Amino acid sequence: MERPSLEINLPNTPEEGKLYVVDSLNNLNKLNVCPDESQHVLDEEDENTGGTGEYMAWSNIRNQCLYFVTLILTLIISLALVSFVIFLIIQTRNKMDQLSSRLIFEKKNIEELKKMNNMILKHLNQSGIKE
């Protein structure tokens, strides 16, 4: 396999910028041209950093647990809200039933009062009492 040349002229770039560019190109070259070596380099970096792979695995597990706990809490809160809404609907239905039964009772009372009023008016008209 032929290695590409990494010679690049950077005339207007400060020394620190040149080092950064060269380092970035070296890393890119390792990852693209030499995948086996890059894996070896990455493994060595993990060993040198004290097992960041393990930290990442624990971080992933912790994030998943946090996600599931959040999901369960959201479901519990949703269930509580739905239960409260159902309770309010039942209470409202009971109040409406009570109100409608009172209205029916009042309607009957009004009809009875009308009948009594008509009977009183008939009785007054028959008795001949005039004002």
C-alpha positions as CSV (number, residue, x, y, z in Angstrom):
1,M,0.0,0.0,0.0
2,E,1.3,3.4,-0.9
3,R,1.5,6.1,1.8
4,P,0.4,9.5,0.8
5,S,2.7,12.4,1.2
6,L,2.0,14.7,4.2
7,E,4.2,17.5,3.1
8,I,2.0,20.7,3.0
9,N,3.3,24.2,2.8
10,L,1.6,26.4,5.4
11,P,3.4,29.8,5.0
12,N,1.1,32.0,6.9
13,T,0.2,29.7,9.8
14,P,1.9,30.2,13.2
15,E,4.1,27.4,14.6
16,E,1.5,26.2,17.0
17,G,-1.2,26.1,14.2
18,K,1.3,24.1,12.1
19,L,1.8,21.5,14.8
20,Y,-2.0,21.2,15.3
21,V,-2.6,20.7,11.5
22,V,0.2,18.1,11.3
23,D,-1.1,16.3,14.3
24,S,-4.6,16.3,12.9
25,L,-3.3,15.0,9.5
26,N,-1.3,12.2,11.3
27,N,-4.4,11.1,13.2
28,L,-6.5,11.2,10.1
29,N,-3.8,9.2,8.2
30,K,-3.7,6.6,11.0
31,L,-7.5,6.2,11.0
32,N,-8.0,6.1,7.2
33,V,-4.8,4.4,5.8
34,C,-3.9,2.0,8.7
35,P,-7.1,0.8,10.3
36,D,-5.3,-2.1,12.1
37,E,-2.7,0.2,13.5
38,S,-5.3,2.8,14.5
39,Q,-7.2,0.2,16.5
40,H,-3.9,-0.7,18.2
41,V,-3.2,3.0,18.9
42,L,-6.7,3.5,20.3
43,D,-6.3,0.4,22.5
44,E,-3.0,1.8,23.7
45,E,-4.6,5.2,24.4
46,D,-7.3,3.4,26.5
47,E,-4.6,1.6,28.5
48,N,-2.7,4.9,29.0
49,T,-5.8,6.8,30.1
50,G,-6.7,4.3,32.7
51,G,-9.6,2.5,31.0
52,T,-11.8,5.2,29.6
53,G,-13.6,2.4,27.7
54,E,-14.8,1.1,31.0
55,Y,-15.8,4.6,32.0
56,M,-17.7,4.9,28.8
57,A,-19.5,1.6,29.3
58,W,-20.5,2.6,32.8
59,S,-21.6,6.0,31.5
60,N,-23.7,4.3,28.9
61,I,-25.3,2.0,31.4
62,R,-25.9,4.9,33.8
63,N,-27.5,6.9,30.9
64,Q,-29.7,4.0,30.0
65,C,-30.8,3.6,33.6
66,L,-31.5,7.3,33.9
67,Y,-33.5,7.1,30.7
68,F,-35.6,4.1,32.0
69,V,-36.1,5.8,35.4
70,T,-37.3,8.9,33.7
71,L,-39.6,6.9,31.4
72,I,-41.1,5.0,34.4
73,L,-41.6,8.3,36.3
74,T,-43.2,9.8,33.3
75,L,-45.6,6.9,33.0
76,I,-46.5,6.9,36.7
77,I,-47.2,10.7,36.5
78,S,-49.3,10.2,33.4
79,L,-51.2,7.4,35.1
80,A,-51.9,9.6,38.1
81,L,-53.1,12.5,35.9
82,V,-55.4,10.2,33.9
83,S,-56.8,8.7,37.1
84,F,-57.4,12.2,38.5
85,V,-59.2,13.2,35.3
86,I,-61.4,10.1,35.4
87,F,-62.2,10.9,39.0
88,L,-63.2,14.4,38.1
89,I,-65.4,13.1,35.2
90,I,-67.2,10.8,37.6
91,Q,-67.7,13.5,40.1
92,T,-69.0,15.9,37.5
93,R,-71.4,13.2,36.2
94,N,-72.7,12.6,39.7
95,K,-73.3,16.4,40.2
96,M,-75.0,16.6,36.9
97,D,-77.3,13.7,37.8
98,Q,-78.2,15.4,41.1
99,L,-78.8,18.7,39.3
100,S,-81.0,17.0,36.7
101,S,-83.0,15.1,39.3
102,R,-83.6,18.4,41.2
103,L,-84.7,20.1,38.0
104,I,-87.2,17.4,37.3
105,F,-88.5,17.6,40.9
106,E,-88.8,21.4,40.6
107,K,-90.6,21.0,37.2
108,K,-93.1,18.8,38.9
109,N,-93.6,21.3,41.7
110,I,-94.1,24.1,39.2
111,E,-96.8,22.0,37.3
112,E,-98.6,21.3,40.6
113,L,-98.5,25.0,41.4
114,K,-100.0,25.9,38.0
115,K,-102.8,23.4,38.5
116,M,-103.5,24.8,42.0
117,N,-103.5,28.3,40.6
118,N,-105.9,27.3,37.8
119,M,-108.2,25.6,40.4
120,I,-108.1,28.7,42.6
121,L,-108.9,31.0,39.6
122,K,-111.8,28.7,38.6
123,H,-113.1,28.7,42.2
124,L,-112.9,32.5,42.4
125,N,-114.7,32.9,39.0
126,Q,-117.5,30.5,40.1
127,S,-118.0,32.1,43.4
128,G,-118.5,35.4,41.7
129,I,-116.1,37.4,43.8
130,K,-115.2,40.5,41.9
131,E,-112.8,43.1,42.7
